[in-house]
Amino acid sequence: MELRCGGVGGQAVGRRMDGDSRDGGGGCKDAGSEDYENLPTSASLSTHMTAGAMAGILEHSVMYPVDSVKTRMQSLNPDPKAQYTSVYGALKKIIRTEGFWRPLRGLNVMMMGAGPAHAMYFACYENMKRTLNAVLHHQGNSHLANGIAGSMATLLHDAVMNPAEVVKQRMQMYNSPHRSALSCIWTVWRTEGLGAFYRSYTTQLTMNIPFQSIHFITYEFLQEQVNPHRSYNPQSHIISGGLAGALAAAATTPLDVCKTLLNTQENMALNLANISGRLSGMANAFRMVYQLNGLPGYFKGIQARVIYQMPSTAISWSVYEFFKYFLTKHQLENRTPY
């Protein structure tokens, strides 16, 4: 299934789906190429949402075991039985001592959150990017517009994902009392109230807004270098997505450590810091991390975080771009008489 000049959508040669009107290089491509540029200048909202949902679910599903390790490695005062030196060693130890399926506990609630969260995330990003590029940088691609669009998309994404993150991370912790997502949700609701599901929301936004700004700006910049015509090129999406995710993850690790602390309310760490009740607020979390572990505490789990985010963002962008391409071409072919 391939689009060529003079065929389906041939009138749109050189125009890209993200709204940039730069020339696609002119002329027809050979029969073996995927002519992404022959598609309309913008995909529909439903296409962005469907592609985003598929990207989010696959990204989090594939990388979930590494995410479980990251959560444990960020523990400020881990149980002696849950101290790890590497991602591979941690996974091996968890499977050996706690069972084969233990690294996947909480996956179901994460998938339920990731689908709608990423649907809104990518749809908002694409539409905001197109609008802001037209206002700020009419010809071409504005990095400022990409950063602002990514930040706005994060507000919607985190509003849906934050409760899922709270439940997921509590289930991932060593010796967690929660055996199912429903029991965890009920226990948190009953003992801590609805606010517990959003206790780390401001911290999550403080982390994810710079994360997503770095992520989107880096991704779009790398795409300009390795895929200037913005054709559907899986290799370029994987490379750009992976490098963008790794850079953003490393830069925002201190904020992720604080977010994990607020989500898990780690009892042993709270006791060491002589804190009774619940810890709340990003400033308090920052102080407690420094009090217990000093500066190195802000970078606990950085190896696992980068190892998790690099393939995660590579998977997310490659899956998103594929479904955006496939669904848009399918809609175009259905509208075009043969």
Residue frames relative to the residue before (quaternion, step in Angstrom):
aa qw qx qy qz dx dy dz
M 1.0000 0.0000 0.0000 0.0000 0.00 0.00 0.00
E 0.1807 0.8136 -0.5125 0.2068 3.54 -0.23 1.32
L 0.2996 -0.7443 0.5699 0.1773 3.55 -1.06 0.74
R 0.0280 -0.8011 0.5979 0.0031 3.55 -0.95 0.87
C 0.6650 -0.4776 0.3723 0.4372 3.56 -1.28 0.24
G 0.7927 0.2738 -0.2140 0.5008 3.52 -0.95 0.88
G 0.6499 0.4875 -0.3124 0.4923 3.59 1.29 -0.23
V 0.8233 -0.1578 0.1486 0.5246 3.51 -1.12 -0.77
G 0.8478 0.0897 -0.0803 0.5165 3.57 -0.78 1.03
G 0.3097 0.7952 -0.4866 0.1869 3.63 1.18 0.28
Q 0.5986 0.5884 -0.3679 0.4001 3.57 1.15 -0.50
A 0.6961 0.4702 -0.2722 0.4694 3.58 1.19 -0.31
V 0.2236 0.8082 -0.5214 0.1580 3.61 1.18 0.46
G 0.8190 0.2552 -0.2039 0.4717 3.52 -1.04 0.88
R 0.6424 0.5116 -0.3415 0.4571 3.58 1.22 -0.05
R 0.3136 -0.7922 0.5049 0.1388 3.52 -0.91 0.94
M 0.6019 -0.6013 0.3968 0.3445 3.54 -1.23 0.51
D 0.6947 0.4759 -0.3075 0.4432 3.63 1.06 -0.42
G 0.6612 -0.5661 0.2968 0.3928 3.55 1.21 0.33
D 0.5303 0.6074 -0.4239 0.4125 3.66 1.18 -0.10
S 0.2739 -0.8065 0.5072 0.1316 3.56 -0.78 1.01
R 0.3165 0.7548 -0.5189 0.2468 3.60 1.15 0.37
D 0.5660 -0.6234 0.4240 0.3335 3.54 -1.06 0.76
G 0.4289 -0.7351 0.4759 0.2216 3.52 -0.94 0.93
G 0.7019 -0.4490 0.2756 0.4794 3.58 1.18 0.28
G 0.4350 -0.7400 0.4332 0.2748 3.57 1.30 -0.09
G 0.7904 0.3456 -0.2328 0.4491 3.51 -1.27 0.42
C 0.5649 -0.5922 0.4595 0.3449 3.51 -1.35 0.14
K 0.3977 -0.6894 0.5490 0.2553 3.53 -1.19 0.60
D 0.5959 -0.5711 0.4124 0.3855 3.54 -1.21 0.40
A 0.7109 -0.4967 0.3026 0.3953 3.53 -1.30 0.40
G 0.6866 0.5090 -0.2935 0.4282 3.60 1.11 -0.53
S 0.6231 0.5691 -0.3446 0.4111 3.60 1.21 -0.19
E 0.4068 -0.6816 0.5530 0.2531 3.53 -1.25 0.58
D 0.1880 -0.8383 0.5008 0.1059 3.61 -0.17 1.23
Y 0.1554 -0.8261 0.5412 0.0220 3.49 0.34 1.37
E 0.6568 0.5573 -0.3058 0.4057 3.56 1.06 -0.78
N 0.6012 0.5627 -0.3699 0.4302 3.59 1.20 -0.24
L 0.5369 0.6227 -0.4050 0.3999 3.56 1.27 -0.11
P 0.6644 -0.5013 0.3526 0.4278 3.61 -1.20 0.33
T 0.6506 -0.5603 0.3513 0.3733 3.56 -1.23 0.49
S 0.8081 0.0808 -0.0723 0.5790 3.60 1.12 -0.36
A 0.4057 -0.6889 0.5453 0.2518 3.53 -1.01 0.86
S 0.5854 -0.5841 0.4243 0.3689 3.57 -1.21 0.42
L 0.6613 -0.5013 0.3813 0.4073 3.54 -1.30 0.36
S 0.6553 0.5169 -0.3162 0.4511 3.58 0.96 -0.84
T 0.6220 0.5371 -0.3360 0.4602 3.57 1.09 -0.68
H 0.6528 0.5024 -0.3121 0.4734 3.59 0.92 -0.90
M 0.6871 0.4918 -0.2909 0.4488 3.58 0.92 -0.90
T 0.6604 0.4949 -0.3111 0.4713 3.59 0.96 -0.82
A 0.6620 0.4968 -0.2997 0.4745 3.57 0.91 -0.93
G 0.6579 0.5163 -0.3073 0.4540 3.59 0.99 -0.84
A 0.6483 0.5170 -0.3192 0.4588 3.58 0.97 -0.85
M 0.6540 0.5027 -0.3115 0.4718 3.60 0.93 -0.86
A 0.6480 0.5221 -0.3168 0.4551 3.58 0.97 -0.86
G 0.6817 0.5028 -0.2927 0.4437 3.59 0.90 -0.92
I 0.6686 0.5015 -0.3031 0.4578 3.57 0.91 -0.92
L 0.6926 0.4701 -0.2886 0.4648 3.61 0.85 -0.91
E 0.6229 0.5537 -0.3356 0.4391 3.58 0.98 -0.85
H 0.7398 0.4203 -0.2390 0.4678 3.58 0.73 -1.06
S 0.6276 0.5456 -0.3444 0.4356 3.60 1.05 -0.66
V 0.6960 0.4908 -0.2783 0.4441 3.56 0.80 -1.05
M 0.7838 0.3562 -0.1671 0.4805 3.57 0.91 -0.94
Y 0.3683 0.7829 -0.4577 0.2049 3.61 1.23 0.00
P 0.6398 0.5218 -0.3625 0.4323 3.69 0.83 -0.74
V 0.6486 0.4965 -0.3186 0.4810 3.61 1.02 -0.76
D 0.6145 0.5414 -0.3405 0.4619 3.57 1.07 -0.73
S 0.6228 0.5373 -0.3364 0.4585 3.61 1.03 -0.74
V 0.6461 0.5070 -0.3069 0.4811 3.57 1.01 -0.84
K 0.6320 0.5439 -0.3313 0.4415 3.59 0.95 -0.88
T 0.6440 0.5271 -0.3226 0.4511 3.58 0.91 -0.90
R 0.6940 0.4682 -0.2824 0.4683 3.59 0.88 -0.91
M 0.6658 0.5095 -0.3137 0.4458 3.60 0.97 -0.78
Q 0.6545 0.4994 -0.3176 0.4706 3.59 1.21 -0.37
S 0.4052 0.7135 -0.4727 0.3215 3.58 1.29 0.03
L 0.4141 -0.7392 0.4785 0.2305 3.59 -0.81 1.01
N 0.7957 0.0850 -0.0381 0.5985 3.58 1.09 -0.64
P 0.0501 -0.8643 0.5000 0.0207 3.58 0.55 1.18
D 0.5785 -0.5422 0.4814 0.3737 3.53 -1.26 0.51
P 0.5852 -0.5969 0.4015 0.3742 3.65 -0.96 0.71
K 0.6611 0.4994 -0.3082 0.4675 3.59 1.14 -0.56
A 0.7376 0.3678 -0.2110 0.5255 3.59 1.26 -0.20
Q 0.4212 0.6661 -0.4985 0.3613 3.56 0.96 0.92
Y 0.0553 -0.8290 0.5546 -0.0471 3.54 -0.68 1.17
T 0.2950 -0.7673 0.5478 0.1553 3.55 -1.16 0.66
S 0.7969 0.0892 -0.0573 0.5948 3.61 1.20 -0.33
V 0.6300 -0.5453 0.3940 0.3879 3.56 -1.23 0.46
Y 0.6722 0.4931 -0.3031 0.4617 3.58 0.87 -0.94
G 0.6631 0.5060 -0.3036 0.4605 3.58 0.93 -0.91
A 0.6439 0.5248 -0.3220 0.4542 3.57 1.04 -0.78
L 0.6590 0.5039 -0.3114 0.4635 3.58 0.89 -0.90
K 0.6468 0.5270 -0.3115 0.4548 3.56 0.96 -0.90
K 0.6851 0.4863 -0.2813 0.4636 3.57 0.92 -0.93
I 0.6457 0.5255 -0.3229 0.4503 3.59 0.95 -0.85
I 0.6716 0.4915 -0.2958 0.4689 3.58 0.91 -0.93
R 0.6793 0.5065 -0.2932 0.4427 3.58 0.96 -0.88
T 0.7886 0.3541 -0.1740 0.4716 3.59 0.88 -0.92
E 0.7965 0.3008 -0.1440 0.5043 3.61 1.11 -0.61
G 0.6598 -0.5169 0.3145 0.4456 3.57 1.24 -0.05
F 0.6468 -0.5713 0.3604 0.3540 3.53 -1.18 0.69
W 0.7512 0.4181 -0.2217 0.4602 3.59 0.94 -0.88
R 0.4244 0.7442 -0.4510 0.2504 3.62 1.21 -0.16
P 0.6733 0.4974 -0.3385 0.4297 3.67 0.83 -0.75
L 0.6816 0.4852 -0.2876 0.4661 3.60 1.26 -0.29
R 0.4197 0.7127 -0.4797 0.2931 3.61 1.20 0.01
G 0.7666 0.3022 -0.2542 0.5064 3.57 -0.77 1.06
L 0.4373 0.7203 -0.4483 0.2981 3.58 1.27 -0.11
N 0.6402 0.5575 -0.3404 0.4044 3.60 0.95 -0.82
V 0.6813 0.4666 -0.3015 0.4766 3.60 0.91 -0.83
M 0.6185 0.5386 -0.3470 0.4550 3.59 1.09 -0.63
M 0.6524 0.5016 -0.3156 0.4725 3.61 0.97 -0.80
M 0.6437 0.5231 -0.3233 0.4555 3.59 1.00 -0.77
G 0.6934 0.4469 -0.2764 0.4930 3.58 1.08 -0.64
A 0.6588 0.5588 -0.3108 0.3964 3.57 0.97 -0.91
G 0.6171 0.5759 -0.3554 0.4015 3.61 0.97 -0.78
P 0.7597 0.3590 -0.2277 0.4921 3.63 0.52 -1.06
A 0.6158 0.5595 -0.3573 0.4243 3.61 1.04 -0.70
H 0.7196 0.4280 -0.2541 0.4841 3.59 0.86 -0.92
A 0.5582 0.5814 -0.3921 0.4433 3.59 1.16 -0.47
M 0.7012 0.4434 -0.2594 0.4944 3.58 0.88 -0.95
Y 0.6168 0.5917 -0.3193 0.4092 3.54 1.09 -0.86
F 0.7396 0.3991 -0.2359 0.4879 3.59 0.73 -1.04
A 0.6260 0.5333 -0.3473 0.4507 3.60 1.01 -0.73
C 0.6613 0.4920 -0.2991 0.4808 3.58 0.95 -0.88
Y 0.6528 0.5271 -0.3202 0.4399 3.58 0.90 -0.92
E 0.6879 0.4940 -0.2941 0.4429 3.59 0.76 -1.01
N 0.7060 0.4610 -0.2767 0.4609 3.58 0.87 -0.92
M 0.6516 0.4967 -0.3121 0.4808 3.59 1.02 -0.78
K 0.6344 0.5344 -0.3311 0.4498 3.58 0.99 -0.81
R 0.6710 0.4981 -0.3034 0.4579 3.57 0.89 -0.92
T 0.6690 0.5019 -0.3007 0.4584 3.57 0.95 -0.89
L 0.7079 0.4661 -0.2661 0.4592 3.58 0.84 -1.00
N 0.6108 0.5380 -0.3598 0.4560 3.61 1.03 -0.65
A 0.6411 0.5216 -0.3236 0.4606 3.56 1.04 -0.76
V 0.7029 0.4628 -0.2606 0.4732 3.58 1.06 -0.78
L 0.7899 0.3738 -0.1682 0.4560 3.58 0.82 -1.04
H 0.8167 0.0616 0.0550 0.5711 3.55 0.97 -0.78
H 0.1644 -0.8740 0.4400 0.1244 3.53 0.72 1.15
Q 0.7574 0.2982 -0.1850 0.5506 3.60 0.94 -0.81
G 0.8280 0.2016 -0.1611 0.4978 3.58 -0.58 1.13
N 0.6380 -0.5426 0.4339 0.3321 3.51 -1.24 -0.65
S 0.1945 -0.7994 0.5617 0.0869 3.60 -0.67 1.10
H 0.3998 -0.7188 0.5161 0.2388 3.58 -0.74 1.04
L 0.5961 0.5498 -0.3616 0.4600 3.59 1.11 -0.61
A 0.6498 0.5103 -0.3134 0.4681 3.59 0.94 -0.87
N 0.6477 0.5209 -0.3187 0.4557 3.59 0.98 -0.83
G 0.6654 0.5107 -0.2984 0.4553 3.56 0.98 -0.87
I 0.6638 0.4913 -0.3008 0.4770 3.58 0.95 -0.87
A 0.6482 0.5202 -0.3159 0.4576 3.59 0.96 -0.87
G 0.6479 0.5160 -0.3108 0.4662 3.58 1.01 -0.81
S 0.6479 0.5188 -0.3140 0.4609 3.57 1.03 -0.80
M 0.6609 0.4998 -0.3071 0.4680 3.59 0.95 -0.85
A 0.6426 0.5250 -0.3211 0.4566 3.58 0.99 -0.82
T 0.6124 0.5776 -0.3337 0.4243 3.57 1.12 -0.73
L 0.5983 0.5761 -0.3617 0.4234 3.61 1.04 -0.71
L 0.6837 0.4630 -0.2760 0.4919 3.58 0.96 -0.88
H 0.6530 0.5435 -0.3090 0.4274 3.56 0.89 -1.01
D 0.7302 0.4500 -0.2550 0.4465 3.58 0.76 -1.02
A 0.5692 0.5867 -0.3885 0.4253 3.59 1.14 -0.53
V 0.7031 0.4231 -0.2544 0.5117 3.59 1.09 -0.69
M 0.7328 0.4757 -0.2411 0.4226 3.58 0.89 -0.95
N 0.5671 0.6449 -0.3994 0.3209 3.61 1.03 -0.63
P 0.6659 0.4709 -0.3319 0.4740 3.67 0.82 -0.78
A 0.6371 0.5210 -0.3282 0.4636 3.60 1.01 -0.78
E 0.6319 0.5353 -0.3250 0.4566 3.59 1.05 -0.77
V 0.6361 0.5350 -0.3288 0.4484 3.59 0.97 -0.86
V 0.6890 0.4705 -0.2757 0.4774 3.57 0.84 -1.02
K 0.6592 0.5305 -0.3026 0.4387 3.57 0.88 -0.97
Q 0.7152 0.4548 -0.2758 0.4535 3.60 0.78 -0.96
R 0.6257 0.5175 -0.3521 0.4656 3.60 1.04 -0.60
M 0.6684 0.4837 -0.3008 0.4783 3.58 1.07 -0.66
Q 0.6472 0.5385 -0.3146 0.4384 3.58 1.17 -0.57
M 0.5772 0.6324 -0.3792 0.3510 3.60 1.08 -0.65
Y 0.5930 -0.5752 0.4308 0.3633 3.55 -1.20 0.62
N 0.8476 0.1089 -0.1147 0.5065 3.55 -1.04 0.87
S 0.2111 0.8006 -0.5283 0.1880 3.57 1.12 0.69
P 0.4050 -0.7251 0.4968 0.2517 3.62 -0.90 0.83
H 0.6183 0.5735 -0.3307 0.4237 3.56 1.28 -0.31
R 0.1747 -0.8127 0.5519 0.0667 3.56 -0.67 1.13
S 0.7828 0.1424 -0.0996 0.5976 3.59 1.24 -0.28
A 0.6301 -0.5498 0.3907 0.3847 3.55 -1.23 0.49
L 0.6551 0.5263 -0.3207 0.4371 3.59 0.94 -0.85
S 0.6624 0.4921 -0.3159 0.4683 3.60 0.94 -0.81
C 0.6320 0.5259 -0.3306 0.4634 3.58 1.06 -0.72
I 0.6498 0.5150 -0.3142 0.4624 3.58 0.92 -0.94
W 0.6780 0.4977 -0.2933 0.4545 3.58 0.88 -0.96
T 0.6647 0.5082 -0.3096 0.4518 3.59 0.92 -0.88
V 0.6605 0.4955 -0.3089 0.4721 3.60 0.91 -0.91
W 0.6512 0.5214 -0.3127 0.4542 3.59 0.91 -0.92
R 0.7125 0.4780 -0.2603 0.4428 3.58 0.85 -1.03
T 0.7766 0.3815 -0.1901 0.4639 3.59 0.90 -0.91
E 0.8101 0.2617 -0.1139 0.5122 3.59 1.08 -0.67
G 0.4901 -0.6847 0.4180 0.3409 3.57 1.24 -0.24
L 0.7173 -0.4628 0.3206 0.4106 3.55 -1.34 0.27
G 0.6136 0.5945 -0.3440 0.3896 3.57 1.04 -0.74
A 0.5532 0.6275 -0.3939 0.3809 3.59 1.17 -0.49
F 0.6461 0.5366 -0.3222 0.4369 3.57 1.10 -0.66
Y 0.7578 0.2995 -0.1823 0.5503 3.58 1.27 -0.31
R 0.2899 0.7864 -0.5013 0.2151 3.58 1.23 0.38
S 0.7638 0.3441 -0.1878 0.5127 3.60 1.02 -0.76
Y 0.3365 0.7868 -0.4779 0.1983 3.61 1.26 0.15
T 0.6780 0.4717 -0.3121 0.4695 3.60 0.85 -0.89
T 0.6375 0.5076 -0.3289 0.4773 3.59 1.04 -0.74
Q 0.6372 0.5273 -0.3280 0.4565 3.56 1.00 -0.84
L 0.6592 0.4888 -0.3091 0.4806 3.59 0.96 -0.81
T 0.6367 0.5298 -0.3242 0.4570 3.57 1.00 -0.86
M 0.6750 0.4574 -0.2841 0.5045 3.58 1.13 -0.65
N 0.7614 0.4448 -0.2290 0.4123 3.57 0.71 -1.09
I 0.5870 0.5616 -0.3948 0.4291 3.60 1.08 -0.50
P 0.6904 0.4088 -0.3062 0.5123 3.68 0.81 -0.79
F 0.6008 0.5629 -0.3650 0.4347 3.61 1.04 -0.73
Q 0.7300 0.4295 -0.2528 0.4676 3.58 0.73 -1.04
S 0.5976 0.5461 -0.3716 0.4545 3.60 1.07 -0.59
I 0.6638 0.4807 -0.2945 0.4915 3.59 0.91 -0.94
H 0.6483 0.5515 -0.3011 0.4301 3.55 0.96 -0.99
F 0.7375 0.4215 -0.2469 0.4664 3.60 0.68 -1.06
I 0.6384 0.5156 -0.3392 0.4599 3.60 0.94 -0.81
T 0.6746 0.4884 -0.2972 0.4669 3.60 0.91 -0.92
Y 0.6444 0.5234 -0.3260 0.4523 3.59 0.94 -0.86
E 0.6964 0.4644 -0.2862 0.4663 3.59 0.80 -0.98
F 0.6253 0.5320 -0.3389 0.4595 3.60 1.05 -0.73
L 0.6806 0.4819 -0.2895 0.4698 3.59 0.89 -0.94
Q 0.6127 0.5411 -0.3484 0.4587 3.58 1.07 -0.67
E 0.6280 0.5309 -0.3346 0.4602 3.57 1.05 -0.72
Q 0.6907 0.4779 -0.2811 0.4643 3.58 1.08 -0.71
V 0.8037 0.3135 -0.1511 0.4827 3.60 0.78 -1.00
N 0.7901 0.1620 -0.0809 0.5856 3.59 1.21 -0.42
P 0.0364 -0.8761 0.4798 0.0291 3.61 0.77 1.05
H 0.6938 0.4610 -0.2870 0.4730 3.61 1.08 -0.57
R 0.3387 -0.7798 0.4567 0.2621 3.55 1.37 -0.10
S 0.2249 0.7490 -0.5755 0.2390 3.55 0.86 0.97
Y 0.5646 -0.5534 0.4522 0.4130 3.59 -1.22 0.23
N 0.1286 0.7934 -0.5643 0.1882 3.54 -0.28 1.35
P 0.3096 -0.8048 0.4702 0.1877 3.62 0.06 1.25
Q 0.6457 0.5334 -0.3374 0.4299 3.60 0.93 -0.84
S 0.6740 0.4862 -0.3062 0.4642 3.59 0.93 -0.84
H 0.6344 0.5226 -0.3362 0.4598 3.60 1.03 -0.70
I 0.6512 0.5163 -0.3104 0.4616 3.58 1.00 -0.82
I 0.6840 0.4863 -0.2854 0.4629 3.59 0.85 -0.99
S 0.6898 0.4775 -0.2838 0.4643 3.58 0.81 -1.02
G 0.6680 0.5073 -0.3022 0.4529 3.57 0.92 -0.89
G 0.6687 0.5157 -0.2970 0.4457 3.57 0.91 -0.92
L 0.6916 0.4673 -0.2822 0.4730 3.59 0.86 -0.93
A 0.6365 0.5228 -0.3301 0.4610 3.59 1.00 -0.78
G 0.6708 0.5055 -0.2961 0.4548 3.58 0.95 -0.86
A 0.6477 0.5283 -0.3167 0.4485 3.58 0.98 -0.86
L 0.6703 0.4980 -0.2971 0.4631 3.58 0.90 -0.94
A 0.6817 0.4850 -0.2917 0.4635 3.58 0.86 -0.95
A 0.6438 0.5356 -0.3214 0.4420 3.60 1.00 -0.80
A 0.6720 0.4964 -0.3038 0.4579 3.59 0.86 -0.95
A 0.6856 0.5118 -0.2900 0.4289 3.59 0.93 -0.90
T 0.7780 0.3472 -0.1719 0.4946 3.61 1.08 -0.65
T 0.3006 0.7880 -0.4940 0.2112 3.62 1.19 0.32
P 0.6308 0.5350 -0.3720 0.4213 3.69 0.83 -0.75
L 0.6635 0.4931 -0.3055 0.4725 3.58 1.00 -0.79
D 0.6338 0.5319 -0.3326 0.4525 3.59 1.06 -0.70
V 0.6075 0.5457 -0.3475 0.4608 3.60 1.06 -0.71
C 0.6711 0.4886 -0.2926 0.4747 3.60 0.94 -0.89
K 0.6301 0.5334 -0.3310 0.4570 3.59 1.02 -0.78
T 0.6478 0.5185 -0.3155 0.4604 3.58 0.97 -0.88
L 0.6392 0.5283 -0.3218 0.4569 3.59 0.98 -0.83
L 0.6803 0.4819 -0.2900 0.4699 3.60 0.91 -0.90
N 0.6596 0.5154 -0.3067 0.4529 3.60 1.04 -0.75
T 0.7701 0.3935 -0.1967 0.4620 3.57 0.86 -0.99
Q 0.1733 -0.7991 0.5497 0.1711 3.61 1.18 -0.58
E 0.0194 -0.8711 0.4904 -0.0184 3.54 0.97 1.03
N 0.4149 -0.7751 0.4235 0.2185 3.57 -0.32 1.32
M 0.6775 0.4987 -0.3079 0.4444 3.61 0.82 -0.96
A 0.6572 0.5003 -0.3114 0.4699 3.58 0.99 -0.78
L 0.6486 0.5152 -0.3223 0.4583 3.59 0.96 -0.83
N 0.6448 0.5220 -0.3146 0.4612 3.59 1.01 -0.79
L 0.6406 0.5281 -0.3208 0.4559 3.57 0.99 -0.84
A 0.7235 0.4220 -0.2334 0.4940 3.55 1.04 -0.80
N 0.4284 -0.7309 0.4314 0.3099 3.57 1.35 0.16
I 0.4074 0.6857 -0.4889 0.3533 3.54 0.98 0.90
S 0.1587 -0.7738 0.6084 0.0765 3.55 -0.75 1.08
G 0.7443 0.3373 -0.2692 0.5097 3.56 -1.03 0.72
R 0.6924 -0.4760 0.3624 0.4034 3.57 -1.16 -0.66
L 0.3869 -0.6918 0.5614 0.2379 3.53 -1.14 0.73
S 0.0599 0.7951 -0.6012 0.0538 3.58 -0.87 0.89
G 0.7367 0.4228 -0.3077 0.4288 3.54 -1.21 0.52
M 0.5258 -0.6657 0.4422 0.2913 3.53 -0.94 0.96
A 0.6416 0.5340 -0.3317 0.4394 3.60 0.94 -0.88
N 0.6578 0.5023 -0.3082 0.4691 3.60 0.97 -0.85
A 0.6389 0.5242 -0.3213 0.4623 3.57 1.03 -0.81
F 0.6397 0.5227 -0.3252 0.4602 3.60 0.97 -0.83
R 0.6620 0.5074 -0.3074 0.4581 3.58 0.93 -0.91
M 0.6765 0.5030 -0.3033 0.4443 3.57 0.92 -0.89
V 0.6206 0.5325 -0.3464 0.4597 3.61 0.99 -0.77
Y 0.6783 0.4811 -0.2915 0.4727 3.58 0.92 -0.90
Q 0.6330 0.5484 -0.3271 0.4376 3.58 0.99 -0.83
L 0.7562 0.4081 -0.2126 0.4652 3.60 0.91 -0.89
N 0.8453 0.1607 -0.0378 0.5082 3.59 0.95 -0.85
G 0.4571 -0.6875 0.4591 0.3280 3.60 1.21 -0.03
L 0.7969 -0.2939 0.2127 0.4830 3.57 -1.26 -0.34
P 0.6353 0.5367 -0.3618 0.4213 3.66 0.90 -0.75
G 0.5626 0.6281 -0.3807 0.3795 3.59 1.17 -0.51
Y 0.6348 0.5493 -0.3303 0.4316 3.57 1.13 -0.63
F 0.7427 0.3711 -0.2148 0.5143 3.58 1.21 -0.33
K 0.2954 0.7454 -0.5350 0.2663 3.57 1.18 0.54
G 0.8298 0.2011 -0.1652 0.4936 3.55 -0.91 0.96
I 0.3492 0.7628 -0.4962 0.2237 3.62 1.21 0.20
Q 0.6172 0.5445 -0.3495 0.4477 3.58 1.05 -0.74
A 0.6850 0.4731 -0.2845 0.4754 3.58 0.87 -0.95
R 0.6349 0.5423 -0.3329 0.4381 3.59 1.03 -0.77
V 0.6803 0.4651 -0.2933 0.4846 3.59 0.90 -0.89
I 0.6474 0.5137 -0.3182 0.4644 3.58 0.97 -0.87
Y 0.6532 0.4949 -0.3067 0.4841 3.59 1.12 -0.65
Q 0.7423 0.4552 -0.2488 0.4241 3.59 0.72 -1.07
M 0.6175 0.5785 -0.3691 0.3845 3.60 0.95 -0.74
P 0.7306 0.3616 -0.2585 0.5183 3.64 0.72 -0.87
S 0.5773 0.5967 -0.3858 0.4023 3.62 1.09 -0.59
T 0.7203 0.4236 -0.2578 0.4850 3.56 0.78 -0.98
A 0.5861 0.5506 -0.3700 0.4651 3.59 1.14 -0.55
I 0.6574 0.4919 -0.2977 0.4871 3.58 0.96 -0.90
S 0.6630 0.5357 -0.3097 0.4213 3.57 0.85 -1.00
W 0.7180 0.4408 -0.2664 0.4682 3.60 0.78 -0.98
S 0.6645 0.4997 -0.3273 0.4490 3.60 0.91 -0.80
V 0.6594 0.4855 -0.3069 0.4851 3.60 1.00 -0.80
Y 0.6487 0.5248 -0.3176 0.4505 3.59 0.94 -0.87
E 0.6944 0.4698 -0.2875 0.4630 3.58 0.80 -0.98
F 0.6237 0.5354 -0.3472 0.4515 3.59 1.04 -0.71
F 0.7105 0.4457 -0.2784 0.4680 3.61 0.77 -0.98
K 0.6056 0.5386 -0.3613 0.4611 3.59 1.06 -0.64
Y 0.6576 0.5069 -0.2868 0.4779 3.56 0.98 -0.91
F 0.7033 0.4873 -0.2695 0.4419 3.57 0.78 -1.09
L 0.7040 0.4730 -0.2742 0.4533 3.58 0.83 -1.00
T 0.6548 0.5064 -0.3203 0.4608 3.59 0.99 -0.79
K 0.6591 0.4970 -0.3122 0.4702 3.57 0.96 -0.83
H 0.6324 0.5324 -0.3246 0.4595 3.58 1.05 -0.79
Q 0.6566 0.4984 -0.3095 0.4740 3.60 0.96 -0.85
L 0.6508 0.5228 -0.3124 0.4534 3.58 0.99 -0.84
E 0.6681 0.4988 -0.3049 0.4603 3.58 0.95 -0.85
N 0.6414 0.5290 -0.3211 0.4535 3.60 1.07 -0.71
R 0.6864 0.4752 -0.2773 0.4754 3.57 1.15 -0.62
T 0.6941 0.4997 -0.2614 0.4475 3.57 1.19 -0.59
P 0.3659 -0.7323 0.5229 0.2376 3.64 -0.70 1.00
Y 0.3076 -0.7463 0.5608 0.1841 3.57 -1.06 0.75
